[in-house]
Each structure stands twice: as structure tokens, then as C-alpha cells.
Amino acid sequence: MKIHNFNAGPSVLPKEVVKKSAQSIINFNGSGLSLLEISHRSIDFLEIIEKATFLIKRIMNLNDDYAILFLQGGATLQFSMVPYNLMNQEASYLDTGFWAHNAIKEAKKFGKVKVLFSGKNKNYTYISTNYHIPCDMDYFHCTSNNTIVGTQMKIFPRTSIPIVCDMSSDIFSRKLDFCQFGLIYASAQKNVSSAGMTIVIVKKNILGTIRKNIPSYMDYKIHIQNNSILNTPNVFSIYTSMLTLKWIENQGGLSFLEKNNQKKAKLLYDEIDQNNLFENKIHQENRSNMNVTFFLKEKNLEKEFNKMWKKENIVGLDGHRYLGGYRASIYNALPLESVQFLIEIMKEFERKFS
Ligand SMILES: *Cc1c(COP(=O)(O)O)cnc(C)c1O
């Protein structure tokens, strides 16, 4: 049975990745052991970490100024780990959505936070580019893709201070100059792997300026020294991410994925715009290519629409519980056919009800 998985996270992964990672749980690399049974300090696992690190650097075109870490605690832990390691006094943040808002809340526990732009009073439907980053801040924090409301930063500001970016929901989805960032973090369960692992990419020379003691697990430098195995890491999620990274390269890397993601997003936004029954509330230039949100113009049709898509094996289309409406998450691994299928359903719904 074909299921069209529009879940926001955990979410769709490449079929072949899921298959291979399932096999590894039964018999890892023909060893007779399960991936879940091997030591995280075994040669086999060290090779996996090494391979995943190598692939991330090659895919993102990063040199050895950057360290790659595979940590636990989700992107949520990064909300406090970032200020723990980088904030002496004051940092600047963009308030572009629910997750950005949470990041700000945590940072305020460590020092002063200057919010350079907040989209809150416009329900986060757009992201300004009209703000100034003071250069005496410890760092600048932004969220590249706002998973819940469905906005995406298309351009990043230039500044001499480190740019820290939460890329949880659009990492590996497009080409960017990744060297412009001081630190990138992304929880794995949106576009890469299973939950319980967070990729952190950090430019080593921005670390070590902090004047306070950092608990070991919260200290990026200690994780770098220990090659992500300070303690027992999420072996399964790291292995699965390595498989996804290979898949990304086999697909043609970020330039292919970017084109494909743009194509999927354009098809869907075009349908929402021309369909009489639906609307998207995001400013054109900030529409996300990963999370497409839309609403029924007439709420009383909700029951009928829900009945229709649920019957067709579409899952995960409900909007976030804070927002309502609908959200189609169309990450890297979501096939074009699933987008086309959803569009057919929307067209049929329009024919029947408008
Ligand atoms: C999902 C998400 C998070 C939270 O990730 P957890 O792994 O659940 O902590 C943070 N930021 C963004 C942009 C997200 O999409």
C-alpha cells in the first residue's frame, strides 16, 4: 500500500535508507550482530562516524576549520548549549517563529538578548531583512526554516560576528555558502535520520572565549576532543544519517535536491494559489520549500476535506496544533509523486465543493 507521508518530524526518509538501516538491526555488516549490539568504541562504529563526518564536509563544502559533532538532546538542547559556549554578555536573535522564540527564551537565562526582528505580531508570516546586527554582540542567531508556520530565510545577513543557525528543518535541502556560518545545528528527525541525534557543525576558532565553567556534556570543545563519543552516542541514528548522506550524494548532492525541492514546492504553492478553496498566508518571498502551510477559506469544509485525504492514504497533513489548517512537509525524501497526488486530491475537492 502506497502511503504519502507529509509528517513534519519525525518524517519521511528515503526508502532504501530505511531498508538498509532495518537490515543492520538484524545483522550489521554481516557480523552476525545487530547494530544495536555493537560497541560505540568498536572499529566498525568509528568508521561510521568518520564516514558521516567526511560526507557532511564534502556535501557542504567545508574545510577542516569546522568540526562535526553528533550529539543528543535534540535541537532543544542546542538552545542552551549555544549560549553556554558562546555568550559572554549579549547576543542577537531573530524571532521568526515558535522554535526561534524558544531559543530566545533559553538564551535569556545566560545573558542579555537583543531581538533584532520579531514577526510575532504578524503571526510570523514574514521575515524581515531590514535589521542591523551590532558588531559588539557575541553572536547572531537565526532559524533558517520555520517548521511550524512555513517560512524560510532565503538570504543571510553579512556580519563580522559568528552566525549561529538552527537548520533543523532544511539542512541538506539547498545549496548555501556554509562557510558563512560559525555554527549550524540540526536535529536529525526532519531531513536526515531518526530522532535522538543532533548534528552540530562548528567553526573551531569561535570556541574557547567563554569566561565560565561549562559542564562537560554542554562543552563543544570536549565533544570535539572526544570525537562525539564522550559518552555513548545514538549509534543507530548516526548510522542511519550516514546512509542518508550517501543517498544525498547518489541523488546528485545539494544542487539536485535544491532543484527538486523547488519544483515540488512550486507545484504545491501554485495549486494553493489557484484553488478557490485554499489559501497560504506567508509572504511570497519567505515561503518555505520544506513546510507548505495552507488553510481552507471556509472552515466548515474541514470535515469533508479531512475525510477525502485520509481515505487516500495521505498522512501527516494536519497543521501544527498551535496553528490549525494544513501543513505539507515536503522534505528531501518526499517523492514528487506524493506532491502530485496531493494536488490531484485538492483539485478534486475544488471540483466537488466550490
Ligand atoms: C523540530 C525543531 C526543533 C526541535 O527539535 P528537537 O529535536 O525536538 O529538540 C528546533 N528547531 C526547529 C527549526 C525544528 O524544526
The ligand as a Tripos MOL2 file, in Angstrom:
@<TRIPOS>MOLECULE
LIG
   15    15     1     0     0
SMALL
NO_CHARGES

@<TRIPOS>ATOM
      1 C1         11.9130   20.3110   15.3010 C.3       1 LIG1
      2 C2         12.6580   21.5480   15.5060 C.ar      1 LIG1
      3 C3         13.3120   21.8240   16.7190 C.ar      1 LIG1
      4 C4         13.2210   20.9220   17.9270 C.3       1 LIG1
      5 O1         13.9180   19.7560   17.7320 O.3       1 LIG1
      6 P1         14.0170   18.6620   18.9020 P.3       1 LIG1
      7 O2         14.9450   17.6460   18.3130 O.co2     1 LIG1
      8 O3         12.6440   18.1300   19.1420 O.co2     1 LIG1
      9 O4         14.5750   19.3190   20.1050 O.co2     1 LIG1
     10 C5         14.0200   23.0080   16.7990 C.ar      1 LIG1
     11 N1         14.1100   23.8640   15.7800 N.ar      1 LIG1
     12 C6         13.4800   23.6310   14.6030 C.ar      1 LIG1
     13 C7         13.6150   24.6100   13.4930 C.3       1 LIG1
     14 C8         12.7410   22.4650   14.4290 C.ar      1 LIG1
     15 O5         12.1270   22.2310   13.2660 O.3       1 LIG1
@<TRIPOS>BOND
     1     1     2 1
     2     2     3 ar
     3     2    14 ar
     4     3     4 1
     5     3    10 ar
     6     4     5 1
     7     5     6 1
     8     6     7 2
     9     6     8 1
    10     6     9 1
    11    10    11 ar
    12    11    12 ar
    13    12    13 1
    14    12    14 ar
    15    14    15 1
@<TRIPOS>SUBSTRUCTURE
     1 LIG1         1 GROUP 0 **** ****
